Amino acid sequence: MSKRWGASLRGHDFDLQDWREMLKPAGDPWVEVHGSDTVLRSASLDETDLSQ
């Protein structure tokens, strides 16, 4: 299983909708929705190493 890093976005529903519309999963960065959570993802975050 690969580790995926992201930032949970918080705010008004209309602002979160703008994030979802502007940053589609085919791009980088992109936004994913998991239940009620809106998460900003980026390939550069996946390279993050906690040991550094």
MARDO-55244 format. One record per atom (N, C-alpha, C, O): x, y, z; atom name; residue in one letter; residue number from 1. Coordinates in steps of 0.05 Angstrom, whole numbers, plus 5000, padded with zeros to 4 digits. Layout:
BEGIN
u=X, v=Y, w=Z, atom=CA, res=A, n=NUM
...
***
This chain:
BEGIN
u=5017, v=4976, w=5000, atom=N, res=M, n=1
u=5000, v=5000, w=5000, atom=CA, res=M, n=1
u=5018, v=5025, w=5000, atom=C, res=M, n=1
u=5036, v=5027, w=5016, atom=O, res=M, n=1
u=5012, v=5043, w=4982, atom=N, res=S, n=2
u=5028, v=5068, w=4981, atom=CA, res=S, n=2
u=5018, v=5088, w=5001, atom=C, res=S, n=2
u=4994, v=5089, w=5007, atom=O, res=S, n=2
u=5036, v=5105, w=5011, atom=N, res=K, n=3
u=5028, v=5126, w=5030, atom=CA, res=K, n=3
u=5021, v=5150, w=5014, atom=C, res=K, n=3
u=5035, v=5159, w=4996, atom=O, res=K, n=3
u=4999, v=5162, w=5021, atom=N, res=R, n=4
u=4990, v=5187, w=5008, atom=CA, res=R, n=4
u=4987, v=5209, w=5028, atom=C, res=R, n=4
u=4975, v=5205, w=5049, atom=O, res=R, n=4
u=4999, v=5232, w=5023, atom=N, res=W, n=5
u=4997, v=5255, w=5040, atom=CA, res=W, n=5
u=4978, v=5275, w=5029, atom=C, res=W, n=5
u=4975, v=5276, w=5004, atom=O, res=W, n=5
u=4966, v=5290, w=5046, atom=N, res=G, n=6
u=4947, v=5311, w=5037, atom=CA, res=G, n=6
u=4942, v=5330, w=5059, atom=C, res=G, n=6
u=4949, v=5326, w=5082, atom=O, res=G, n=6
u=4928, v=5352, w=5052, atom=N, res=A, n=7
u=4920, v=5372, w=5071, atom=CA, res=A, n=7
u=4890, v=5374, w=5071, atom=C, res=A, n=7
u=4877, v=5377, w=5050, atom=O, res=A, n=7
u=4878, v=5372, w=5094, atom=N, res=S, n=8
u=4849, v=5374, w=5096, atom=CA, res=S, n=8
u=4841, v=5403, w=5094, atom=C, res=S, n=8
u=4851, v=5421, w=5108, atom=O, res=S, n=8
u=4823, v=5408, w=5075, atom=N, res=L, n=9
u=4814, v=5436, w=5070, atom=CA, res=L, n=9
u=4788, v=5441, w=5086, atom=C, res=L, n=9
u=4771, v=5424, w=5088, atom=O, res=L, n=9
u=4787, v=5464, w=5098, atom=N, res=R, n=10
u=4764, v=5472, w=5114, atom=CA, res=R, n=10
u=4754, v=5499, w=5104, atom=C, res=R, n=10
u=4770, v=5515, w=5094, atom=O, res=R, n=10
u=4728, v=5504, w=5106, atom=N, res=G, n=11
u=4717, v=5530, w=5098, atom=CA, res=G, n=11
u=4688, v=5528, w=5091, atom=C, res=G, n=11
u=4675, v=5508, w=5096, atom=O, res=G, n=11
u=4678, v=5549, w=5079, atom=N, res=H, n=12
u=4650, v=5550, w=5070, atom=CA, res=H, n=12
u=4646, v=5530, w=5046, atom=C, res=H, n=12
u=4665, v=5526, w=5030, atom=O, res=H, n=12
u=4623, v=5519, w=5044, atom=N, res=D, n=13
u=4617, v=5499, w=5023, atom=CA, res=D, n=13
u=4623, v=5511, w=4996, atom=C, res=D, n=13
u=4633, v=5496, w=4979, atom=O, res=D, n=13
u=4616, v=5536, w=4991, atom=N, res=F, n=14
u=4620, v=5547, w=4964, atom=CA, res=F, n=14
u=4650, v=5550, w=4958, atom=C, res=F, n=14
u=4658, v=5548, w=4935, atom=O, res=F, n=14
u=4666, v=5555, w=4978, atom=N, res=D, n=15
u=4696, v=5556, w=4974, atom=CA, res=D, n=15
u=4707, v=5528, w=4968, atom=C, res=D, n=15
u=4724, v=5525, w=4950, atom=O, res=D, n=15
u=4698, v=5509, w=4983, atom=N, res=L, n=16
u=4707, v=5481, w=4979, atom=CA, res=L, n=16
u=4699, v=5471, w=4951, atom=C, res=L, n=16
u=4714, v=5457, w=4938, atom=O, res=L, n=16
u=4675, v=5479, w=4942, atom=N, res=Q, n=17
u=4666, v=5472, w=4915, atom=CA, res=Q, n=17
u=4685, v=5484, w=4894, atom=C, res=Q, n=17
u=4691, v=5471, w=4874, atom=O, res=Q, n=17
u=4694, v=5509, w=4898, atom=N, res=D, n=18
u=4713, v=5521, w=4879, atom=CA, res=D, n=18
u=4739, v=5505, w=4878, atom=C, res=D, n=18
u=4749, v=5500, w=4856, atom=O, res=D, n=18
u=4749, v=5496, w=4901, atom=N, res=W, n=19
u=4773, v=5480, w=4901, atom=CA, res=W, n=19
u=4768, v=5454, w=4885, atom=C, res=W, n=19
u=4785, v=5447, w=4869, atom=O, res=W, n=19
u=4745, v=5441, w=4889, atom=N, res=R, n=20
u=4739, v=5416, w=4875, atom=CA, res=R, n=20
u=4737, v=5421, w=4845, atom=C, res=R, n=20
u=4746, v=5404, w=4829, atom=O, res=R, n=20
u=4725, v=5443, w=4837, atom=N, res=E, n=21
u=4722, v=5449, w=4808, atom=CA, res=E, n=21
u=4748, v=5456, w=4794, atom=C, res=E, n=21
u=4753, v=5449, w=4771, atom=O, res=E, n=21
u=4766, v=5471, w=4809, atom=N, res=M, n=22
u=4790, v=5480, w=4797, atom=CA, res=M, n=22
u=4813, v=5460, w=4797, atom=C, res=M, n=22
u=4830, v=5460, w=4779, atom=O, res=M, n=22
u=4813, v=5442, w=4816, atom=N, res=L, n=23
u=4836, v=5423, w=4819, atom=CA, res=L, n=23
u=4826, v=5394, w=4817, atom=C, res=L, n=23
u=4822, v=5380, w=4836, atom=O, res=L, n=23
u=4822, v=5386, w=4792, atom=N, res=K, n=24
u=4811, v=5360, w=4786, atom=CA, res=K, n=24
u=4833, v=5338, w=4790, atom=C, res=K, n=24
u=4857, v=5345, w=4788, atom=O, res=K, n=24
u=4825, v=5313, w=4795, atom=N, res=P, n=25
u=4844, v=5292, w=4800, atom=CA, res=P, n=25
u=4865, v=5287, w=4777, atom=C, res=P, n=25
u=4886, v=5275, w=4782, atom=O, res=P, n=25
u=4859, v=5295, w=4753, atom=N, res=A, n=26
u=4878, v=5291, w=4731, atom=CA, res=A, n=26
u=4902, v=5310, w=4732, atom=C, res=A, n=26
u=4922, v=5305, w=4719, atom=O, res=A, n=26
u=4900, v=5331, w=4748, atom=N, res=G, n=27
u=4922, v=5351, w=4750, atom=CA, res=G, n=27
u=4939, v=5346, w=4775, atom=C, res=G, n=27
u=4936, v=5326, w=4789, atom=O, res=G, n=27
u=4957, v=5365, w=4780, atom=N, res=D, n=28
u=4974, v=5364, w=4803, atom=CA, res=D, n=28
u=4980, v=5393, w=4812, atom=C, res=D, n=28
u=4994, v=5407, w=4797, atom=O, res=D, n=28
u=4970, v=5402, w=4834, atom=N, res=P, n=29
u=4956, v=5388, w=4855, atom=CA, res=P, n=29
u=4927, v=5382, w=4847, atom=C, res=P, n=29
u=4917, v=5393, w=4827, atom=O, res=P, n=29
u=4913, v=5365, w=4863, atom=N, res=W, n=30
u=4885, v=5359, w=4858, atom=CA, res=W, n=30
u=4871, v=5356, w=4885, atom=C, res=W, n=30
u=4884, v=5355, w=4906, atom=O, res=W, n=30
u=4845, v=5356, w=4883, atom=N, res=V, n=31
u=4828, v=5354, w=4907, atom=CA, res=V, n=31
u=4813, v=5328, w=4906, atom=C, res=V, n=31
u=4802, v=5320, w=4885, atom=O, res=V, n=31
u=4812, v=5313, w=4929, atom=N, res=E, n=32
u=4796, v=5289, w=4931, atom=CA, res=E, n=32
u=4775, v=5294, w=4953, atom=C, res=E, n=32
u=4780, v=5309, w=4972, atom=O, res=E, n=32
u=4753, v=5280, w=4951, atom=N, res=V, n=33
u=4732, v=5282, w=4972, atom=CA, res=V, n=33
u=4729, v=5254, w=4984, atom=C, res=V, n=33
u=4726, v=5234, w=4970, atom=O, res=V, n=33
u=4731, v=5253, w=5010, atom=N, res=H, n=34
u=4728, v=5228, w=5025, atom=CA, res=H, n=34
u=4707, v=5233, w=5047, atom=C, res=H, n=34
u=4712, v=5244, w=5067, atom=O, res=H, n=34
u=4682, v=5223, w=5041, atom=N, res=G, n=35
u=4660, v=5229, w=5059, atom=CA, res=G, n=35
u=4655, v=5259, w=5060, atom=C, res=G, n=35
u=4650, v=5272, w=5040, atom=O, res=G, n=35
u=4657, v=5270, w=5084, atom=N, res=S, n=36
u=4653, v=5299, w=5087, atom=CA, res=S, n=36
u=4680, v=5315, w=5086, atom=C, res=S, n=36
u=4680, v=5339, w=5090, atom=O, res=S, n=36
u=4702, v=5301, w=5081, atom=N, res=D, n=37
u=4728, v=5314, w=5081, atom=CA, res=D, n=37
u=4736, v=5320, w=5052, atom=C, res=D, n=37
u=4734, v=5304, w=5034, atom=O, res=D, n=37
u=4746, v=5345, w=5049, atom=N, res=T, n=38
u=4758, v=5354, w=5023, atom=CA, res=T, n=38
u=4788, v=5355, w=5028, atom=C, res=T, n=38
u=4798, v=5369, w=5046, atom=O, res=T, n=38
u=4804, v=5340, w=5011, atom=N, res=V, n=39
u=4832, v=5337, w=5016, atom=CA, res=V, n=39
u=4848, v=5347, w=4992, atom=C, res=V, n=39
u=4842, v=5339, w=4969, atom=O, res=V, n=39
u=4868, v=5364, w=4997, atom=N, res=L, n=40
u=4886, v=5373, w=4976, atom=CA, res=L, n=40
u=4909, v=5354, w=4974, atom=C, res=L, n=40
u=4922, v=5348, w=4994, atom=O, res=L, n=40
u=4914, v=5343, w=4950, atom=N, res=R, n=41
u=4935, v=5324, w=4945, atom=CA, res=R, n=41
u=4955, v=5335, w=4925, atom=C, res=R, n=41
u=4948, v=5352, w=4909, atom=O, res=R, n=41
u=4980, v=5325, w=4927, atom=N, res=S, n=42
u=5000, v=5332, w=4907, atom=CA, res=S, n=42
u=5021, v=5310, w=4907, atom=C, res=S, n=42
u=5028, v=5299, w=4927, atom=O, res=S, n=42
u=5032, v=5305, w=4883, atom=N, res=A, n=43
u=5053, v=5285, w=4881, atom=CA, res=A, n=43
u=5077, v=5293, w=4897, atom=C, res=A, n=43
u=5091, v=5276, w=4908, atom=O, res=A, n=43
u=5082, v=5319, w=4899, atom=N, res=S, n=44
u=5105, v=5328, w=4915, atom=CA, res=S, n=44
u=5102, v=5321, w=4945, atom=C, res=S, n=44
u=5122, v=5318, w=4959, atom=O, res=S, n=44
u=5077, v=5320, w=4955, atom=N, res=L, n=45
u=5073, v=5313, w=4983, atom=CA, res=L, n=45
u=5078, v=5283, w=4987, atom=C, res=L, n=45
u=5086, v=5275, w=5009, atom=O, res=L, n=45
u=5074, v=5267, w=4967, atom=N, res=D, n=46
u=5079, v=5238, w=4969, atom=CA, res=D, n=46
u=5108, v=5231, w=4974, atom=C, res=D, n=46
u=5115, v=5210, w=4984, atom=O, res=D, n=46
u=5126, v=5250, w=4967, atom=N, res=E, n=47
u=5155, v=5246, w=4970, atom=CA, res=E, n=47
u=5164, v=5253, w=4998, atom=C, res=E, n=47
u=5188, v=5251, w=5004, atom=O, res=E, n=47
u=5145, v=5263, w=5015, atom=N, res=T, n=48
u=5152, v=5272, w=5042, atom=CA, res=T, n=48
u=5161, v=5248, w=5059, atom=C, res=T, n=48
u=5148, v=5227, w=5059, atom=O, res=T, n=48
u=5183, v=5252, w=5073, atom=N, res=D, n=49
u=5194, v=5231, w=5091, atom=CA, res=D, n=49
u=5194, v=5242, w=5119, atom=C, res=D, n=49
u=5206, v=5263, w=5125, atom=O, res=D, n=49
u=5180, v=5229, w=5137, atom=N, res=L, n=50
u=5178, v=5238, w=5165, atom=CA, res=L, n=50
u=5204, v=5238, w=5179, atom=C, res=L, n=50
u=5207, v=5252, w=5199, atom=O, res=L, n=50
u=5224, v=5223, w=5170, atom=N, res=S, n=51
u=5249, v=5221, w=5183, atom=CA, res=S, n=51
u=5267, v=5246, w=5179, atom=C, res=S, n=51
u=5288, v=5248, w=5191, atom=O, res=S, n=51
u=5259, v=5263, w=5161, atom=N, res=Q, n=52
u=5275, v=5287, w=5155, atom=CA, res=Q, n=52
u=5269, v=5310, w=5173, atom=C, res=Q, n=52
u=5281, v=5331, w=5171, atom=O, res=Q, n=52
***
